[in-house]
């Protein structure tokens, strides 16, 4: 296994200069950068008081980087860390996860006293700032093996010493799954557990559906785990809905939330980029049908009135009774500010 590059470069300073804590995410290409923009807007719409910081690699274009700097308080450019562990990644059928080792750079963000890392394929649906009251390393059990935590969300304390120890372990011990989750679980064996609502995997078929119906409405952070991301789904502009397969109907309101933010606040500013062509995905067998729909995807404009009607049309109260009103108010504010 080899790791390429360890150094990071600060590309923009914090706008406020006073916030000691931050949500941190990672984008290794333009597609994930677009996802990160949706995540950032969702965190703002939920009223976070924390800084927003993003780590990017040189694969993110200059135009996209400029757009990120308008939304995030801090944009940090780093070199790519690649596990090069094709054998373990092949077991998960996810060869693209090697570059997720780049996530280890987040421990170099020592300008912050504490951070919460969030994958760029996540969406905030309620304020989750209480996570900052938890210690390092705090996370949520992974649905595949609950003795491990899912590294899509974790509370951490930036430290150059921790970063160097993680790099050393990566080069000597390696990762049992070939990605960042394996190395982080090895490095932090005694981690602190918090509720599944802080990293709820929306893109899963639940075997314990009664629990989802009972507690799903409490979700604060939703994770679109897997090879198929929100930007890969077919969005019908005429009906304002996203198509989901059998057993995934519960995913629709979260995808609709993602697309509502993307179509209004991100897509108009993205410099001539088709978001679903910006990410190369090794699609597993179970998502081939969804992937086949991508070529015919059309993203159209949607009025706030149409979106609100869709939002309220027979959907469960997953995001809170007034969630659309909150997001609409936020969108209105952003549109007015952009027009000045």
N, C-alpha and C positions, 0 to 999 in steps of 0.2 A: 504493500500500500504506500502511496506517496501523497504528500500534501503540497500543493503549489501555492506559495505565497502566504505571508502572514500579516503583512503590514497594511494599515488602513490610512486613509487620508480624509481629514475633515473638509467637507466641501461647502458647508454653510453653517454659520453660527446660529445658536438658538435665538429666536426672535425676542423672546421675553428676557432671557438671560437670568431669570430668577427661579425657574422651575427645577427643583432638585430631582424630580422623578419623571419617568417617561414610559409611554408605550413604544415598543420597538418592533419593527417588522423588517422583512428582507425581500428584495426583488433582484433576481438574477437575469431578467430579461424584460422586454417591454410589456409582455402579457401580464406577468406577475406585478409589474409596476402599476398597470391599470387596476388590477385587483386591489393593490395596496391603497390606491386613491379612493376606491369605494370603501375600504375598511376605515380609512382616515375620516372620511365624511360621516360614516356611521357612528364612529366614536364621538365626533363633534356633536352630531345630532342628539346623542344620548347625554350630552352635558358634561363630558369629562373635563376635569380641571388640570389634567396632566399634559406635559409636552408630548408631541408626536415626533418620533425619530424613525428614519428608514435607512437601512444599509443597502447599498446598491453595488453592482459590479460594472465593469466597463462595457458589458453587453447592453446596458440600458443606454438608449440613444441620448444625445445632448438635448434634443427637444423635449423628450420625456423627463429628463432630469430637471429641466427648467420648470416644467409643470409640477413636478414633485416639490420643488422648492417653494412653490406658491401655496402649498397645502400643509406640508410638514414643517415643523420648527427647525428640524435638523436633518440634513441629507449627508450621509457619510459614504464615500466611495472606497471600496476595498478590493483586494485581489481575490481571486476565486480559490477556495479550498476544495479539493476534490479527493474523496476517499479512494477512488480508483479500485474499489472492491467490487468487481463485476460478479463474483461468485455469489456473495450474499445478496446483492441487489437483484440478481436473477431469481433467487428464491421468492422474492416478493413481486417479481415481474415489473419492477420499477427502476430500470437502469438510470433514469434521469435524476434519481435522488442522491447520486454521488456528490453533486454540488451543494447539497444541503449542509455539508460540513462548514460552508461559509457562514452559517449561523453562529459558529463559535466566536466570530468577531464581535458579537454583542457584548462580550465581557470586557472589551477594550473601551467601552463608552464610559470612562471613569468621570466624566463631567456630571454624571447622574449618581445619586446615592442609592437608588433602587429603581428597577425597571420591571415591566411585564412584557415578555415577548409574545407576539401574536403572529401566526403565519398569515401571509397575504391572502390566503383563500378563506379568511374568516370574516364574519360580519357581527358587529355589535348591535343588539336589539334592546338592551337595557344597560344602564350605567353599571360598570364593573369596577369602579375605582377602589372598592373595598379590598380588592386583591393586594393593594400596596401595603396593607396592614399585616400581610403574611410574610414569613421568613423565606430565605433562600434554602432549598429549592422547593417551591410549592407548585403543584401541578394537579392534573386530573388523571384518573386511571384510564389506561388505554382499553378500548372495547375488545381488542383482539386478545390481550393478555393482561388482565387487571393488576397483576403484580408489577407491571411496568407502567410508567406514566407516558402520556402522549405529549410529544415535544412541540405540538402546535401552540400550546400556551404554557408558559412557566414564569414564575416570579424569580428574579435573580438579582444579585448585587454585583455590579461591574467591578472587576479587579484584574489588573494586569497579571498578578501572580496566578490567579485561577485560570486565566486564559493560557498562560504558558504551560501550566500543568495539564490542561485539556489537550493542548497540542502535543505535548510529550506522550500522553496516554494514547492519542490517536496514532502516533507514529510507532509506538512500541506494542501496545496491547491491541489496538484496532477496535472496530465496532462489530458487535455480533450480528447486526443486520445490514451493515454496509453503509448506513446513514447516520445522521446526527442523533436520532433517538436511541440507537444502540449505545453509542459512546456516552451520552448524557446519563442514561440509566446506570451504566457501569460506574461513572464518576460520582453520581449522587444516589447511592443505594438506599439511604435513609431519608427519603423525601417526604414532604408534608402533603397530605391529601386534602383537596377541597372538592366541593360538589361538582357533579357532571354538568350543572348549568353553566359553568364557566368555560366549558369546552365541549358543547353538545354537538355530536356528530350528526348533522342533518342528513347527510348522504348515506344513511344506513337503513336497512330493513330491520326493524326492531322485533326481536323474538319475544320481548316482554312488552307488548303493545299497551296493555292497561297502565303500566308505569309511565309510558310516554304520554298517554292521554291525561294522566293525573298530574304529572310534574312538568311536562313540556312547556307549558305556558310560563314557567319561571325562568326559562333560559335567558342568559345574559349575553353569552358569546356563542355563536353558531359556527361550526367548522365544516366546510365542504371538503371533507377528506376523500382522497382517492384520485385517480387519474383524470376523471371528468370534473372540470371546474364550472362555476356558474357561466363563464363566457363560452363554454362549449355547448350549452343547451340551445335548443331552438326557441327563439322568442317571437311570438306572433304579435306584431304591432297592431293588427286590427282588433284583436281581442284584449291585448295588453296582458297576456299570460305566457307562461313558460310550460312547455310540454314535459311531462314526467312519465316514466314507465310504470307498469303495474307494481304495486307495493311501495312506491315512492311518492304517493300523493301528498304525504305530510311535508315533503320537500318544497312543494309549490309556493307556499306563502313566503318562505325564506328566499327562494330564487326571485320571486316577484319583488321583494324588498331590495335585493341586490340590484336588479335591473332598473328599478325606479330611480335609484341613486346614480347608477351608471349612465342611463340615457339622458338624465337632466343635468348632472354636474360634472361628469367625466368625459363622455363621448364628444360633446360639442367642443371641448378644448384639446382633445387628443390629436396631435398633428398627423393627419392622414394615415391613421393606423386602423386596421381591422383587428380588433382585439383577439378574436379566436384564431387568427392565423399567426399571431405573434408568439404562440407557445407550441412547441412540438411535443406531442403527447404520445407515449407508447400505450395505446388503448387496450385494456384487457378485454377478454372475450365478452364478458357480461355487459360491456358498454358500447359494443360495435354498432348496435342499432341507433343509439343516440348520436354517435360520431357520424353516422351516415347522413344524419339530418343537417349537419353543419353546413354542407355545401349549398343548401337551399335557404340558409338562414338570412333573414332580412330584419334589420333593426330600424324601426321607424319612430317618428316622433309621437309622443303621447301627451295629451293635455293633462293638467292637474285634475280636472274634473273627471276625465276618463279613468285616470289612475285611481282616484278615490272611489269611484263606482266599482272598479275591479277589486280594490282592496277590501271593500265592505260586502262583496257579493258572496255570501255564504261561507266565508273562511272562519275557522276557529280563532279565538282570541289569543293567539300565540304571542303576539308582540305587545299586548296591552290594549285596552279599549281605545285609547286616544293616540296610538302610535302613529297612524298615518297623519293625523293633524300635526303632531310634533315634527315629523319629517317634512311635511309640506311647509310648515312655518320656517323650518331651517332652509329649505330650498328657496323659498321666497326671499329670505334674507340674503342668501348668496347671490341670487339673480339681481336683486336691487343693488347690492354692493358692487357686482361686476359691471353694472350699467353706469356706475358713476364715473 
